Amino acid sequence: MALGEFEQLILFALARRGGEAASVEIGIEIETGAGRVVSPGAVYTALERMEARGLIESWIGDATPARGGRRRREYRLLPAGARQLRESHDTMKRMASGTSATLARLAAERGR
């Protein structure tokens, strides 16, 4: 099954964080990297869906003083998820190859 845009953003966020992160960190990474505000609920839903597909795994981490002694769920990018993300990224790069001049021209025409 192909990755959707939001799933790609989540997997890229995990990869940017070294392959492991909590959901809050994933959301922050998407906001800073993609300039897109995401709701925590949307992130959780996508993470659950991707875990069921075997693209990521999760576990309950240790309690931290910063969270008042509460534990948080951590997520890890699995090899299957990394492969799917790489395939998706490679496909987009192939499709985008050679389109820069056309896109620039069309964007300029529309701006008139």
N, CA and C atoms as an extended XYZ file, in Angstrom:
336
Properties=species:S:1:pos:R:3:atomname:S:1:resname:S:1:resid:I:1 pbc="F F F"
N         0.839       -1.181        0.000 N   MET     1
C         0.000        0.000        0.000 CA  MET     1
C         0.883        1.242        0.000 C   MET     1
N         0.557        2.187       -0.841 N   ALA     2
C         1.337        3.420       -0.957 CA  ALA     2
C         1.144        4.304        0.271 C   ALA     2
N         2.129        5.129        0.530 N   LEU     3
C         2.061        6.072        1.640 CA  LEU     3
C         1.321        7.326        1.214 C   LEU     3
N         0.468        7.820        2.094 N   GLY     4
C        -0.173        9.107        1.869 CA  GLY     4
C         0.780       10.227        2.257 C   GLY     4
N         0.428       11.453        1.887 N   GLU     5
C         1.290       12.598        2.164 CA  GLU     5
C         1.558       12.764        3.663 C   GLU     5
N         0.525       12.659        4.483 N   PHE     6
C         0.704       12.852        5.921 CA  PHE     6
C         1.564       11.737        6.506 C   PHE     6
N         1.368       10.514        6.042 N   GLU     7
C         2.201        9.402        6.506 CA  GLU     7
C         3.663        9.648        6.135 C   GLU     7
N         3.896       10.162        4.931 N   GLN     8
C         5.260       10.486        4.526 CA  GLN     8
C         5.863       11.529        5.456 C   GLN     8
N         5.096       12.562        5.779 N   LEU     9
C         5.600       13.603        6.677 CA  LEU     9
C         5.971       13.021        8.039 C   LEU     9
N         5.146       12.128        8.546 N   ILE    10
C         5.427       11.514        9.846 CA  ILE    10
C         6.697       10.669        9.775 C   ILE    10
N         6.831        9.865        8.724 N   LEU    11
C         8.018        9.025        8.600 CA  LEU    11
C         9.273        9.874        8.370 C   LEU    11
N         9.150       10.949        7.598 N   PHE    12
C        10.287       11.863        7.446 CA  PHE    12
C        10.644       12.488        8.789 C   PHE    12
N         9.646       12.865        9.580 N   ALA    13
C         9.902       13.449       10.901 CA  ALA    13
C        10.657       12.453       11.777 C   ALA    13
N        10.238       11.198       11.765 N   LEU    14
C        10.951       10.171       12.535 CA  LEU    14
C        12.389       10.032       12.041 C   LEU    14
N        12.569       10.007       10.734 N   ALA    15
C        13.918        9.871       10.177 CA  ALA    15
C        14.783       11.074       10.569 C   ALA    15
N        14.199       12.275       10.527 N   ARG    16
C        14.943       13.487       10.900 CA  ARG    16
C        15.350       13.460       12.363 C   ARG    16
N        14.588       12.743       13.190 N   ARG    17
C        14.883       12.647       14.623 CA  ARG    17
C        15.744       11.424       14.939 C   ARG    17
N        16.371       10.845       13.924 N   GLY    18
C        17.258        9.709       14.156 CA  GLY    18
C        16.546        8.372       14.181 C   GLY    18
N        15.275        8.342       13.813 N   GLY    19
C        14.527        7.087       13.758 CA  GLY    19
C        13.622        6.837       14.944 C   GLY    19
N        13.739        7.665       15.993 N   GLU    20
C        12.907        7.493       17.187 CA  GLU    20
C        12.435        8.845       17.703 C   GLU    20
N        11.165        8.896       18.148 N   ALA    21
C        10.636       10.137       18.711 CA  ALA    21
C         9.285        9.870       19.356 C   ALA    21
N         8.870       10.780       20.209 N   ALA    22
C         7.525       10.763       20.771 CA  ALA    22
C         6.612       11.541       19.826 C   ALA    22
N         5.312       11.359       19.972 N   SER    23
C         4.358       11.991       19.058 CA  SER    23
C         4.455       13.510       19.069 C   SER    23
N         4.689       14.106       20.221 N   VAL    24
C         4.811       15.566       20.301 CA  VAL    24
C         6.009       16.035       19.479 C   VAL    24
N         7.118       15.313       19.584 N   GLU    25
C         8.307       15.661       18.816 CA  GLU    25
C         8.070       15.505       17.317 C   GLU    25
N         7.296       14.494       16.947 N   ILE    26
C         6.956       14.282       15.536 CA  ILE    26
C         6.151       15.470       15.023 C   ILE    26
N         5.164       15.909       15.798 N   GLY    27
C         4.348       17.050       15.410 CA  GLY    27
C         5.172       18.313       15.260 C   GLY    27
N         6.092       18.543       16.187 N   ILE    28
C         6.961       19.720       16.126 CA  ILE    28
C         7.861       19.649       14.893 C   ILE    28
N         8.375       18.479       14.599 N   GLU    29
C         9.246       18.299       13.426 CA  GLU    29
C         8.491       18.597       12.134 C   GLU    29
N         7.236       18.173       12.058 N   ILE    30
C         6.418       18.460       10.872 CA  ILE    30
C         6.157       19.958       10.770 C   ILE    30
N         5.833       20.590       11.893 N   GLU    31
C         5.567       22.025       11.877 CA  GLU    31
C         6.790       22.822       11.458 C   GLU    31
N         7.966       22.456       11.976 N   THR    32
C         9.172       23.212       11.631 CA  THR    32
C         9.698       22.840       10.250 C   THR    32
N         9.633       21.571        9.887 N   GLY    33
C        10.195       21.132        8.613 CA  GLY    33
C         9.301       21.373        7.418 C   GLY    33
N         7.991       21.221        7.613 N   ALA    34
C         7.053       21.354        6.494 CA  ALA    34
C         6.218       22.626        6.583 C   ALA    34
N         6.310       23.319        7.712 N   GLY    35
C         5.518       24.527        7.875 CA  GLY    35
C         4.029       24.241        7.960 C   GLY    35
N         3.689       23.093        8.468 N   ARG    36
C         2.295       22.659        8.518 CA  ARG    36
C         1.904       22.378        9.965 C   ARG    36
N         0.853       23.023       10.430 N   VAL    37
C         0.361       22.796       11.788 CA  VAL    37
C        -0.477       21.519       11.786 C   VAL    37
N        -0.168       20.626       12.711 N   VAL    38
C        -0.884       19.349       12.779 CA  VAL    38
C        -1.493       19.170       14.167 C   VAL    38
N        -2.645       18.541       14.213 N   SER    39
C        -3.278       18.280       15.504 CA  SER    39
C        -2.705       17.005       16.102 C   SER    39
N        -2.583       16.954       17.425 N   PRO    40
C        -2.089       15.739       18.065 CA  PRO    40
C        -2.941       14.519       17.713 C   PRO    40
N        -4.252       14.700       17.614 N   GLY    41
C        -5.136       13.583       17.283 CA  GLY    41
C        -4.842       12.998       15.915 C   GLY    41
N        -4.550       13.863       14.951 N   ALA    42
C        -4.221       13.384       13.603 CA  ALA    42
C        -2.911       12.604       13.616 C   ALA    42
N        -1.947       13.069       14.396 N   VAL    43
C        -0.668       12.370       14.498 CA  VAL    43
C        -0.882       10.998       15.128 C   VAL    43
N        -1.613       10.945       16.254 N   TYR    44
C        -1.860        9.662       16.925 CA  TYR    44
C        -2.561        8.675       16.000 C   TYR    44
N        -3.579        9.139       15.298 N   THR    45
C        -4.335        8.257       14.404 CA  THR    45
C        -3.434        7.678       13.321 C   THR    45
N        -2.623        8.531       12.707 N   ALA    46
C        -1.716        8.068       11.658 CA  ALA    46
C        -0.667        7.109       12.222 C   ALA    46
N        -0.150        7.410       13.410 N   LEU    47
C         0.839        6.524       14.030 CA  LEU    47
C         0.245        5.144       14.306 C   LEU    47
N        -0.970        5.093       14.814 N   GLU    48
C        -1.631        3.806       15.067 CA  GLU    48
C        -1.804        3.020       13.777 C   GLU    48
N        -2.227        3.706       12.728 N   ARG    49
C        -2.437        3.057       11.425 CA  ARG    49
C        -1.115        2.503       10.879 C   ARG    49
N        -0.047        3.285       10.986 N   MET    50
C         1.247        2.841       10.470 CA  MET    50
C         1.848        1.723       11.320 C   MET    50
N         1.565        1.736       12.611 N   GLU    51
C         2.044        0.641       13.461 CA  GLU    51
C         1.335       -0.661       13.085 C   GLU    51
N         0.036       -0.572       12.821 N   ALA    52
C        -0.722       -1.763       12.408 CA  ALA    52
C        -0.207       -2.320       11.084 C   ALA    52
N         0.339       -1.452       10.238 N   ARG    53
C         0.889       -1.877        8.942 CA  ARG    53
C         2.334       -2.347        9.038 C   ARG    53
N         2.933       -2.253       10.230 N   GLY    54
C         4.304       -2.725       10.419 CA  GLY    54
C         5.377       -1.762        9.940 C   GLY    54
N         5.026       -0.479        9.814 N   LEU    55
C         5.993        0.519        9.356 CA  LEU    55
C         6.770        1.138       10.508 C   LEU    55
N         6.145        1.165       11.679 N   ILE    56
C         6.759        1.705       12.895 CA  ILE    56
C         6.402        0.787       14.055 C   ILE    56
N         7.072        0.984       15.182 N   GLU    57
C         6.699        0.292       16.409 CA  GLU    57
C         6.687        1.311       17.535 C   GLU    57
N         5.989        0.971       18.605 N   SER    58
C         5.931        1.886       19.745 CA  SER    58
C         6.126        1.118       21.041 C   SER    58
N         6.485        1.858       22.073 N   TRP    59
C         6.639        1.320       23.407 CA  TRP    59
C         6.448        2.465       24.389 C   TRP    59
N         6.202        2.101       25.634 N   ILE    60
C         6.062        3.110       26.682 CA  ILE    60
C         7.444        3.360       27.264 C   ILE    60
N         7.882        4.623       27.189 N   GLY    61
C         9.208        4.990       27.679 CA  GLY    61
C         9.229        5.174       29.187 C   GLY    61
N        10.384        5.543       29.678 N   ASP    62
C        10.569        5.772       31.104 CA  ASP    62
C         9.881        7.056       31.544 C   ASP    62
N         9.554        7.110       32.823 N   ALA    63
C         8.990        8.328       33.406 CA  ALA    63
C        10.077        9.402       33.442 C   ALA    63
N         9.658       10.642       33.227 N   THR    64
C        10.617       11.746       33.255 CA  THR    64
C        10.125       12.839       34.195 C   THR    64
N        11.039       13.522       34.875 N   PRO    65
C        10.643       14.626       35.745 CA  PRO    65
C         9.940       15.739       34.969 C   PRO    65
N        10.350       15.943       33.712 N   ALA    66
C         9.744       16.999       32.897 CA  ALA    66
C         8.258       16.745       32.668 C   ALA    66
N         7.848       15.498       32.727 N   ARG    67
C         6.436       15.154       32.535 CA  ARG    67
C         5.755       14.829       33.869 C   ARG    67
N         6.336       15.293       34.970 N   GLY    68
C         5.738       15.052       36.277 CA  GLY    68
C         5.745       13.579       36.656 C   GLY    68
N         6.740       12.860       36.179 N   GLY    69
C         6.851       11.440       36.489 CA  GLY    69
C         6.024       10.539       35.587 C   GLY    69
N         5.338       11.144       34.627 N   ARG    70
C         4.525       10.323       33.707 CA  ARG    70
C         5.397        9.759       32.592 C   ARG    70
N         4.963        8.625       32.079 N   ARG    71
C         5.664        7.993       30.964 CA  ARG    71
C         5.013        8.417       29.659 C   ARG    71
N         5.743        8.298       28.561 N   ARG    72
C         5.185        8.657       27.266 CA  ARG    72
C         5.463        7.545       26.263 C   ARG    72
N         4.637        7.508       25.228 N   ARG    73
C         4.803        6.517       24.166 CA  ARG    73
C         5.857        7.028       23.186 C   ARG    73
N         6.787        6.167       22.862 N   GLU    74
C         7.850        6.464       21.911 CA  GLU    74
C         7.593        5.655       20.636 C   GLU    74
N         8.071        6.166       19.518 N   TYR    75
C         7.877        5.510       18.219 CA  TYR    75
C         9.217        5.335       17.526 C   TYR    75
N         9.348        4.225       16.814 N   ARG    76
C        10.575        3.915       16.076 CA  ARG    76
C        10.221        3.533       14.643 C   ARG    76
N        10.972        4.088       13.703 N   LEU    77
C        10.840        3.758       12.291 CA  LEU    77
C        11.448        2.376       12.064 C   LEU    77
N        10.668        1.462       11.507 N   LEU    78
C        11.141        0.108       11.223 CA  LEU    78
C        11.681        0.021        9.794 C   LEU    78
N        12.478       -1.009        9.500 N   PRO    79
C        13.007       -1.156        8.142 CA  PRO    79
C        11.930       -1.125        7.055 C   PRO    79
N        10.783       -1.741        7.295 N   ALA    80
C         9.706       -1.728        6.289 CA  ALA    80
C         9.219       -0.308        6.034 C   ALA    80
N         9.124        0.493        7.083 N   GLY    81
C         8.715        1.891        6.926 CA  GLY    81
C         9.762        2.707        6.199 C   GLY    81
N        11.031        2.457        6.532 N   ALA    82
C        12.118        3.170        5.850 CA  ALA    82
C        12.143        2.813        4.364 C   ALA    82
N        11.911        1.547        4.041 N   ARG    83
C        11.880        1.135        2.630 CA  ARG    83
C        10.740        1.808        1.888 C   ARG    83
N         9.547        1.809        2.488 N   GLN    84
C         8.400        2.442        1.823 CA  GLN    84
C         8.624        3.937        1.645 C   GLN    84
N         9.187        4.590        2.644 N   LEU    85
C         9.444        6.019        2.541 CA  LEU    85
C        10.480        6.294        1.456 C   LEU    85
N        11.514        5.478        1.411 N   ARG    86
C        12.548        5.663        0.383 CA  ARG    86
C        11.958        5.470       -1.015 C   ARG    86
N        11.131        4.425       -1.199 N   GLU    87
C        10.497        4.184       -2.497 CA  GLU    87
C         9.611        5.357       -2.893 C   GLU    87
N         8.840        5.860       -1.957 N   SER    88
C         7.961        6.997       -2.222 CA  SER    88
C         8.776        8.232       -2.591 C   SER    88
N         9.834        8.483       -1.840 N   HIS    89
C        10.706        9.625       -2.092 CA  HIS    89
C        11.369        9.503       -3.462 C   HIS    89
N        11.867        8.322       -3.789 N   ASP    90
C        12.506        8.106       -5.095 CA  ASP    90
C        11.514        8.318       -6.235 C   ASP    90
N        10.287        7.855       -6.064 N   THR    91
C         9.252        8.045       -7.090 CA  THR    91
C         8.985        9.528       -7.307 C   THR    91
N         8.847       10.283       -6.220 N   MET    92
C         8.591       11.714       -6.337 CA  MET    92
C         9.759       12.432       -7.008 C   MET    92
N        10.989       12.040       -6.683 N   LYS    93
C        12.148       12.657       -7.320 CA  LYS    93
C        12.157       12.368       -8.823 C   LYS    93
N        11.840       11.132       -9.211 N   ARG    94
C        11.791       10.798      -10.642 CA  ARG    94
C        10.718       11.607      -11.351 C   ARG    94
N         9.544       11.704      -10.749 N   MET    95
C         8.445       12.441      -11.369 CA  MET    95
C         8.752       13.937      -11.442 C   MET    95
N         9.453       14.473      -10.466 N   ALA    96
C         9.762       15.907      -10.430 CA  ALA    96
C        10.929       16.274      -11.340 C   ALA    96
N        11.729       15.295      -11.707 N   SER    97
C        12.908       15.566      -12.527 CA  SER    97
C        12.527       16.271      -13.828 C   SER    97
N        13.171       17.400      -14.051 N   GLY    98
C        12.951       18.134      -15.289 CA  GLY    98
C        11.722       19.018      -15.311 C   GLY    98
N        11.076       19.209      -14.173 N   THR    99
C         9.856       20.016      -14.165 CA  THR    99
C        10.055       21.430      -13.617 C   THR    99
N        11.227       21.740      -13.092 N   SER   100
C        11.454       23.039      -12.438 CA  SER   100
C        11.146       24.224      -13.346 C   SER   100
N        11.661       24.201      -14.565 N   ALA   101
C        11.441       25.328      -15.473 CA  ALA   101
C         9.964       25.484      -15.822 C   ALA   101
N         9.285       24.377      -16.062 N   THR   102
C         7.860       24.425      -16.391 CA  THR   102
C         7.056       24.967      -15.219 C   THR   102
N         7.353       24.483      -14.029 N   LEU   103
C         6.630       24.946      -12.841 CA  LEU   103
C         6.858       26.430      -12.598 C   LEU   103
N         8.093       26.877      -12.757 N   ALA   104
C         8.403       28.303      -12.574 CA  ALA   104
C         7.646       29.149      -13.591 C   ALA   104
N         7.629       28.701      -14.851 N   ARG   105
C         6.934       29.439      -15.904 CA  ARG   105
C         5.436       29.498      -15.626 C   ARG   105
N         4.847       28.369      -15.268 N   LEU   106
C         3.403       28.334      -15.010 CA  LEU   106
C         3.028       29.157      -13.785 C   LEU   106
N         3.851       29.098      -12.762 N   ALA   107
C         3.578       29.894      -11.561 CA  ALA   107
C         3.658       31.383      -11.871 C   ALA   107
N         4.602       31.782      -12.706 N   ALA   108
C         4.736       33.185      -13.086 CA  ALA   108
C         3.554       33.636      -13.933 C   ALA   108
N         3.072       32.784      -14.828 N   GLU   109
C         1.925       33.117      -15.671 CA  GLU   109
C         0.673       33.310      -14.828 C   GLU   109
N         0.489       32.479      -13.859 N   ARG   110
C        -0.704       32.544      -13.014 CA  ARG   110
C        -0.696       33.773      -12.121 C   ARG   110
N         0.506       34.275      -11.854 N   GLY   111
C         0.651       35.425      -10.963 CA  GLY   111
C         0.384       36.760      -11.633 C   GLY   111
N         0.197       36.762      -12.924 N   ARG   112
C        -0.022       38.033      -13.647 CA  ARG   112
C        -1.349       38.621      -13.391 C   ARG   112
